[in-house]
Amino acid sequence: MSSRVEIIFHESKILQGNFLNDPHTRRVGVYLPDGYDEKKRYPSAYLLAGFTGRGTMMLNESAWDENIQQRLDRLIATKKIQPMIVVLPDFFTKYGGSQYINSEGTGRYEDYLIEELIPYVDAHYRTIPERERRGVAGKSSGGYGALMQAMRHPEMFGAVACHSGDMHFDLCYRPDFPPTLRSLKNFGGVEKFIETFRDLHPKKGDFHAILSTVGYAACYSPNVNSAWGFDLPFDIETGEWNDDVWARWKAWDPIELIPQYENALRSMQLLFLDCGLRDEFNLQFGARTFVARLKRAGIPYRHEEFDDGHFEIQYRYDVSLQAMSEVW
């Protein structure tokens, strides 16, 4: 016997007719541990991919690293973690990601996870369908999504791990705005960029700063009545700041949301955050700010830093999955 990954094509009613016309049928990976056919039930973890990623990409083979199935197999075989079912959802959008929240500008991805995908997995696989035996984890925008889901849905998740998650928006997002302003005209403006970016090659220079800004605006400041489907927090000609739009972004910043979700955070069996000391998006400072505010509120947490940047840090799942397994 050995582990296996089943790929399911999960049809969503909630995502039908979304603003970006993205597919409402989603390709989801489900990791089933060795011994699954022995009719036992298992805890479950939902691993959320970062911006421009989808869950099944974690199954890609690598020359120098393990994919997620190999990692889970090793961790279970060495008894670092207990056997578990691991779900690899697909929340990809036209712009690269949904931030795992509901937005008129992308779709109701939070509702999709909570109201459709989790109930489907619990109905079709032998999970232990209790929040105390269900966790959520992710890296980058996936880490952000994991933290948001744990805060907003403690009835569903009892453990959360956030690896280098988006937070402290003033430090992690605003540095992309000047290069976006500098280079938008080179791409023909916002509307032309949206029409053509998929076919542009090579995608280099300030391309990713623009794509990230557009993608996050669609999530945090949608405006489906505008030409683009979202509002930007600055004037694209002058760079003049729009405080009202930025306030809409900041309303989704985890460091600002602790008072609103204090009880949910306090209820977590595991609240784990980490970040590299050399994170290219300044997210180590967001994590430090978040845990400083947790500490002031008397909310238990586990926070680690490691000597690395933002990319190729899948090895940190060894730490978070073990911590999650220990509280189940």
C-alpha positions in Angstrom: 0.0 0.0 0.0 1.1 3.6 -0.6 -0.3 7.1 -0.5 -2.2 8.4 -3.5 -3.5 11.7 -4.8 -6.9 11.9 -6.3 -7.7 14.7 -8.7 -11.3 15.7 -8.6 -13.2 18.2 -10.9 -15.4 20.0 -8.4 -18.3 21.9 -9.9 -19.3 25.1 -7.9 -22.6 26.8 -8.1 -21.3 29.7 -6.1 -18.6 30.5 -8.7 -20.9 30.4 -11.6 -21.2 33.7 -13.4 -18.2 35.3 -11.6 -17.1 38.7 -12.8 -13.9 37.5 -14.5 -15.7 34.6 -16.2 -13.2 32.2 -14.6 -14.1 28.5 -14.6 -16.6 27.4 -12.0 -15.4 23.8 -12.2 -12.2 23.5 -10.1 -9.4 20.9 -10.3 -8.7 19.9 -6.7 -6.0 17.5 -5.4 -6.8 15.3 -2.4 -3.9 13.5 -0.8 -4.9 10.2 0.9 -2.3 8.6 3.2 -0.9 5.1 3.1 -3.6 2.9 4.8 -6.5 5.1 3.8 -8.4 2.0 2.5 -8.4 0.5 5.9 -11.5 2.5 6.6 -10.1 4.7 9.3 -11.0 8.4 9.6 -8.3 11.1 9.4 -7.8 14.8 10.3 -7.7 17.1 7.3 -5.6 20.0 6.2 -6.2 22.5 3.5 -3.1 23.9 1.8 -3.6 27.1 0.0 -1.3 28.2 -2.8 0.2 31.6 -3.3 -0.6 34.3 -5.8 -0.4 32.9 -9.4 -0.5 29.4 -8.0 -3.1 26.6 -7.7 -3.1 23.6 -5.3 -2.2 21.0 -7.8 1.1 22.8 -8.7 2.3 21.6 -5.3 2.4 18.1 -6.9 5.0 19.2 -9.5 8.2 17.3 -9.5 11.4 19.2 -8.7 15.0 18.5 -9.4 16.1 19.5 -5.9 13.1 19.3 -3.7 10.1 17.1 -2.8 6.7 17.7 -4.0 3.9 17.8 -1.5 3.0 14.1 -1.8 6.7 13.1 -1.2 6.9 15.5 1.7 3.8 14.1 3.4 4.9 10.5 2.7 8.3 11.2 4.4 6.8 13.1 7.4 4.3 10.3 8.0 6.8 7.5 7.5 9.2 9.1 10.0 6.3 9.7 12.4 6.9 13.5 12.4 3.2 13.9 11.6 0.2 11.6 11.9 -1.5 10.3 8.8 -3.9 13.0 7.4 -6.0 13.9 4.4 -4.6 17.0 2.6 -6.7 19.0 0.2 -5.1 21.2 -2.5 -7.8 23.6 -3.7 -7.8 25.7 -6.9 -8.5 29.4 -6.3 -6.8 30.7 -9.4 -8.3 33.7 -11.2 -7.6 35.6 -14.4 -5.2 37.8 -12.5 -3.6 35.0 -10.6 -5.5 34.7 -7.3 -8.5 35.5 -5.2 -6.9 36.1 -1.9 -9.4 33.5 -0.7 -12.0 36.1 0.0 -15.3 37.2 -1.5 -15.1 40.0 -4.0 -17.5 41.3 -6.7 -14.4 41.8 -8.8 -13.3 38.2 -8.7 -15.9 35.9 -7.2 -17.2 34.4 -3.9 -14.1 32.3 -3.2 -14.5 32.3 0.6 -18.1 31.1 0.3 -16.9 28.4 -2.2 -14.4 27.0 0.3 -16.7 27.1 3.3 -20.1 26.3 1.8 -19.1 23.9 -1.0 -15.6 22.5 -1.0 -15.2 21.5 2.6 -18.7 19.9 2.8 -17.9 18.0 -0.4 -14.6 16.7 1.0 -16.2 15.7 4.3 -19.0 13.9 2.4 -16.8 12.0 0.0 -13.7 11.2 2.0 -13.2 9.8 5.5 -12.3 13.0 7.3 -13.0 13.7 10.9 -15.5 16.5 10.2 -14.7 18.6 13.3 -13.0 21.9 13.5 -10.6 20.4 16.2 -9.4 18.0 13.5 -9.3 20.4 10.5 -6.5 22.8 9.8 -5.6 25.4 7.1 -2.2 26.5 6.0 -0.5 28.3 3.1 2.4 30.4 1.9 2.4 34.0 0.8 -1.2 34.8 -0.4 -2.0 31.3 0.7 -0.7 32.1 4.2 -2.9 35.3 4.1 -5.9 33.2 3.0 -5.2 30.6 5.7 -5.1 33.3 8.4 -8.3 35.0 7.0 -10.2 31.8 6.9 -9.2 30.9 10.5 -10.2 34.3 11.8 -13.5 34.5 9.9 -14.5 30.8 10.3 -13.3 29.4 13.6 -16.3 27.0 13.4 -14.5 25.3 10.5 -10.8 25.4 11.5 -9.1 24.8 14.8 -5.5 25.2 13.6 -3.8 27.6 11.2 -0.3 28.0 9.8 0.6 31.2 7.9 4.0 31.1 6.1 5.1 34.5 4.9 1.5 35.7 4.6 0.5 39.1 3.2 0.1 41.6 6.0 1.1 45.1 6.9 -0.1 46.3 3.5 1.8 49.6 3.8 5.0 47.7 3.7 4.2 44.7 1.5 2.0 46.2 -1.3 2.8 49.9 -1.5 6.4 49.3 -2.9 4.8 47.9 -6.0 2.9 51.1 -6.7 5.8 53.3 -8.0 7.0 50.8 -10.6 3.4 50.3 -11.6 3.0 54.0 -12.2 6.3 54.1 -14.1 5.6 51.3 -16.4 1.8 51.2 -17.0 2.2 53.4 -20.1 4.7 51.0 -21.6 2.0 48.4 -21.5 -0.7 50.7 -23.0 -2.4 51.6 -19.7 -4.5 49.6 -17.4 -7.2 48.5 -19.9 -4.6 47.4 -22.5 -2.6 45.6 -19.9 -5.7 43.6 -18.8 -6.5 42.7 -22.4 -3.0 41.6 -23.4 -0.9 40.5 -20.3 -1.6 36.8 -20.7 0.1 36.8 -24.2 3.0 39.1 -23.3 6.5 37.5 -23.5 8.8 37.8 -21.7 7.0 38.8 -18.5 9.8 40.7 -16.9 10.7 44.1 -15.5 7.8 45.8 -13.8 5.2 43.3 -15.2 4.7 41.4 -11.9 4.4 44.7 -9.9 1.6 45.7 -12.3 -0.1 42.3 -12.3 0.0 42.1 -8.5 -1.5 45.6 -8.1 -4.3 44.8 -10.5 -4.9 41.4 -9.0 -5.1 42.7 -5.4 -7.2 45.7 -6.4 -9.8 43.3 -7.9 -9.9 41.6 -4.5 -9.7 44.5 -2.1 -11.3 47.4 -4.0 -13.6 46.0 -6.6 -15.8 48.4 -8.6 -17.7 46.4 -11.2 -19.2 49.6 -12.7 -15.8 51.0 -13.6 -13.9 50.4 -16.9 -11.5 48.0 -15.2 -13.7 46.3 -12.6 -11.8 47.8 -9.7 -10.4 51.0 -8.2 -6.7 51.7 -7.7 -5.5 53.6 -4.6 -3.6 56.1 -6.7 -4.2 58.3 -9.8 -2.4 56.5 -12.7 -1.2 59.8 -14.2 -0.1 61.8 -11.1 0.3 59.1 -8.4 -1.9 61.2 -6.1 -3.1 59.1 -3.2 -6.7 58.0 -2.8 -7.2 57.6 0.9 -10.7 56.2 0.5 -9.6 53.3 -1.8 -6.6 52.6 0.3 -8.9 52.4 3.4 -10.8 49.6 1.5 -7.5 47.7 1.1 -6.5 48.3 4.7 -9.8 46.9 5.9 -8.5 43.5 4.7 -5.1 43.8 6.4 -4.6 41.1 9.1 -2.7 43.5 11.4 -5.8 45.7 11.5 -8.3 42.8 12.1 -7.1 41.4 15.4 -9.6 43.3 17.5 -12.5 42.2 15.3 -11.5 38.5 15.4 -9.9 38.3 18.8 -12.1 35.5 20.0 -11.6 33.4 16.9 -7.8 33.8 17.2 -7.9 32.9 20.9 -9.8 29.8 20.1 -7.2 28.3 17.8 -5.4 25.2 19.0 -2.5 26.3 16.9 -1.8 29.8 15.6 1.5 29.5 13.8 3.3 32.2 11.8 6.7 32.3 10.3 8.7 34.4 7.8 12.1 34.6 6.3 14.5 37.2 7.7 15.2 38.3 4.1 11.7 38.3 2.7 11.6 40.3 -0.5 8.2 41.7 0.2 9.0 42.9 3.8 6.6 40.4 5.2 8.8 39.6 8.2 7.8 43.0 9.5 4.1 42.3 9.0 4.5 39.0 11.0 6.3 40.8 13.7 3.6 43.5 13.9 0.9 40.9 13.9 2.4 38.8 16.8 3.2 41.9 18.8 -0.4 42.8 18.7 -1.4 39.2 19.5 0.9 39.4 22.5 -0.7 42.7 23.7 -4.1 41.1 23.4 -2.9 38.0 25.4 -3.6 35.6 22.5 -1.3 32.5 22.3 0.7 32.0 19.2 3.9 30.5 17.8 6.2 32.6 15.7 9.4 31.7 14.0 11.9 33.4 11.7 14.4 31.6 9.5 17.4 32.7 7.4 15.8 32.8 3.9 13.7 34.9 1.6 10.2 34.5 0.2 10.7 31.9 -2.5 11.3 28.2 -2.5 10.5 27.8 1.2 8.2 24.8 0.9 10.4 23.0 3.4 8.8 25.1 6.1 5.7 22.9 5.8 7.8 20.3 7.7 7.5 22.6 10.7 3.9 23.7 10.5 2.4 20.3 9.6 4.2 18.8 12.6 2.9 21.5 14.8 -0.6 21.0 13.5 -0.4 17.3 13.9 0.7 17.7 17.5 -2.5 19.5 18.5 -4.9 17.0 16.8 
